[in-house]
Amino acid sequence: MVEAPFGLSDKEREVLRLLARGHDTKSAAATLRLSVHTVNERLREARLKTRAGSSRAAARLLAEQEDPEFLGPSKFVVPDRVAGAEQDGRSKRWPTDGSRFLSHWGIPMLTSAIVAAVIVAGTHADLEKRSTPAAPHVVSTSPAPDAVVGPGQIALSVTFDRPMRRQSYSFVRKTAETYPECDNRPEQSADRRTFRMICNVKSGRRYEIWFNSPPYLNFVDDGGAPAIPHGLRFRAR
């Protein structure tokens, strides 16, 4: 049995792979149908095991282990301070002479160092958050959610908040009974935000269709980020 990289569990690697593909914490939670708290817990464990300075750095390390040619949506670098800690496992020797350490300038300098560290950490977290684009999401569908439509031919469509990759889509069925009969030839609008296909629905039937649902995540934007899974339910009168 091949040992997982860094001793990561399957669930931890599952979350890291989504981050490597461009997801943020919220979209990863939506994709996996988990709470944000659960995703954050898995990322915390992954950071401890990989000794990475951030969740995206951990995702990068895993991706490089699983695919040496991985480039990802952006380059993630493990900070030098983490790399140094891995190379030298010996604990640091701190001054033991309290009278010299807490001299006239010791307390002000220590306070300044702590404040500076907090500012740097906050800036780093803010930059990481802003550099991660939100995942694409559905803004409208036709029929509308929980709509009642007439039996026969309908135009089924989904519109996203941004242009999406051409000819890449995942119209996903949950069961054969609740999926409409469609021509399966989606047309994409000129602005690349809307996909439309012709379907037939039968009187008295309830329908459910998903736009992306793991493992089918082919609705992606130009950067390769999968859209947040979105389910549509409606019925025919």
NORLINSUL-V289181 format. One record per residue. N is the residue number from 1. SS is DSSP state (@ for helix, = for strand, . for the rest). PSI is psi in whole degrees, -180 to 180 (none if undefined). NEAR is the number of other C-alpha atoms within 10 Angstrom. Layout:
N/SS/PSI/NEAR
N/SS/PSI/NEAR
//
This chain:
1/./128/3
2/./128/4
3/./137/8
4/./146/13
5/@/133/15
6/@/10/15
7/@/20/12
8/./144/20
9/./166/14
10/@/-40/10
11/@/-36/12
12/@/-41/19
13/@/-34/21
14/@/-45/16
15/@/-42/24
16/@/-37/29
17/@/-38/19
18/@/-40/20
19/@/-38/26
20/@/-24/26
21/./0/19
22/./-2/21
23/./157/27
24/./-178/20
25/@/-42/23
26/@/-44/17
27/@/-32/24
28/@/-41/24
29/@/-41/20
30/@/-41/15
31/@/-42/22
32/@/-4/17
33/./47/13
34/./169/13
35/./155/13
36/@/-35/15
37/@/-44/12
38/@/-43/12
39/@/-43/22
40/@/-38/16
41/@/-42/12
42/@/-38/20
43/@/-37/24
44/@/-45/16
45/@/-39/15
46/@/-39/26
47/@/-39/21
48/@/-42/15
49/@/-37/14
50/@/-12/20
51/./31/18
52/./152/21
53/./-12/17
54/./166/22
55/@/-38/26
56/@/-32/26
57/@/-40/22
58/@/-40/29
59/@/-41/28
60/@/-44/26
61/@/-43/24
62/@/-45/23
63/@/-40/22
64/@/-30/14
65/@/-41/14
66/@/-29/13
67/./97/10
68/./-20/10
69/./8/9
70/./134/15
71/./-39/14
72/./174/17
73/./-21/15
74/./164/13
75/./127/11
76/./133/17
77/./132/14
78/./127/16
79/./149/12
80/@/-34/10
81/@/-32/9
82/@/-44/12
83/@/-41/13
84/@/-38/10
85/@/-34/12
86/@/-36/12
87/@/-31/8
88/./100/9
89/./-2/8
90/./142/8
91/./150/7
92/./146/7
93/./117/6
94/./156/7
95/./139/8
96/./-7/8
97/./97/8
98/@/-33/9
99/@/-34/9
100/@/-39/11
101/@/-40/14
102/./51/13
103/./-171/10
104/./-38/10
105/./-7/10
106/@/-50/13
107/@/-47/12
108/@/-41/12
109/@/-41/12
110/@/-43/13
111/@/-44/11
112/@/-40/11
113/@/-41/12
114/@/-44/12
115/@/-44/12
116/@/-41/12
117/@/-41/12
118/@/-42/12
119/@/-44/11
120/@/-44/12
121/@/-43/12
122/@/-40/12
123/@/-43/12
124/@/-45/13
125/@/-40/12
126/@/-41/11
127/@/-41/11
128/@/-41/13
129/@/-44/13
130/@/-27/10
131/@/-10/10
132/./107/16
133/./146/12
134/./149/17
135/./152/21
136/./151/21
137/./158/20
138/=/135/18
139/=/-23/13
140/=/158/14
141/=/161/18
142/=/120/15
143/./164/18
144/./160/15
145/./134/14
146/./21/13
147/./158/13
148/=/120/15
149/=/162/17
150/./151/13
151/./157/15
152/=/-149/11
153/=/134/14
154/=/160/17
155/=/112/12
156/=/127/19
157/=/156/18
158/=/138/21
159/=/133/20
160/=/170/19
161/./-3/15
162/./166/18
163/./140/18
164/=/160/27
165/./139/18
166/./140/16
167/./38/13
168/./114/14
169/./159/20
170/./93/17
171/=/110/18
172/=/134/19
173/=/145/18
174/./-43/13
175/./158/10
176/./-32/10
177/./-29/12
178/./6/17
179/./127/21
180/./160/20
181/=/111/14
182/=/160/16
183/./-11/10
184/./34/11
185/./71/11
186/./138/18
187/=/139/15
188/=/136/22
189/./166/13
190/./-35/8
191/./0/9
192/./17/17
193/./-24/19
194/=/137/22
195/=/137/22
196/=/137/18
197/=/158/16
198/=/132/17
199/=/162/16
200/=/135/15
201/=/153/22
202/./147/17
203/./136/12
204/./1/12
205/./145/15
206/=/141/18
207/=/150/21
208/=/129/20
209/=/141/20
210/=/140/17
211/=/99/22
212/./131/23
213/=/121/23
214/./136/12
215/./10/10
216/=/104/15
217/./52/20
218/./-5/21
219/./104/26
220/=/154/23
221/=/-176/22
222/./-23/11
223/./-1/14
224/./6/17
225/./124/26
226/=/145/26
227/./150/26
228/./129/24
229/./139/23
230/=/126/17
231/=/143/17
232/=/129/17
233/=/136/17
234/=/174/19
235/=/162/21
236/=/133/16
237/./none/14
//
